[in-house]
């Protein structure tokens, strides 16, 4: 049964101030909060933001399976999504193209 739950979930990593959006946040500075969330009803990264009431303006960088991505990137069971807040922004947007599906 454990494998079924794992295969129907998305691993979500919340960094910095975005950790406050989860009730299961880690206390360690520099360590992300890692959650397994149900993939039911989640098709795009934007659906994850909606689920956790995260505003687009709060997010600086998004990675899906270690690839720099955008809000329109599709996600599915088994994927890993990482969200970084504005105060942890990097120069990725200047040098890399976001992966989008829509």
C-alpha positions, 0 to 999 in steps of 0.5 A: 500500500505504501508504494501506491501512496508514493506513486500517486504523489508529488514531492514538494520542496519549499524553501525560505519564507515559503516554508511558512505556507506549510503546517509541517515546516522545518525549523532548520535554516537552510533546509527546505520543508519537504512534503509529499502531496497528493497529485489529485487535482494537480496538473500544473505548478500553478495548481500547487501554488493555489493549493498552498495559497502561494501568490505568484509574486511570492515565488522567484524560481521553480524547479520541476525534476531539477529543471528550471520551470514556470507556472505552466509546467505540467507535473505528475505523480512521481515528480519533484517540485521545488519553490524558492521565494523572492528573497532567495532569487537567483540569476537563472531568469537571465541565463536559462529558459523556463520549461513550460507545457502550455 
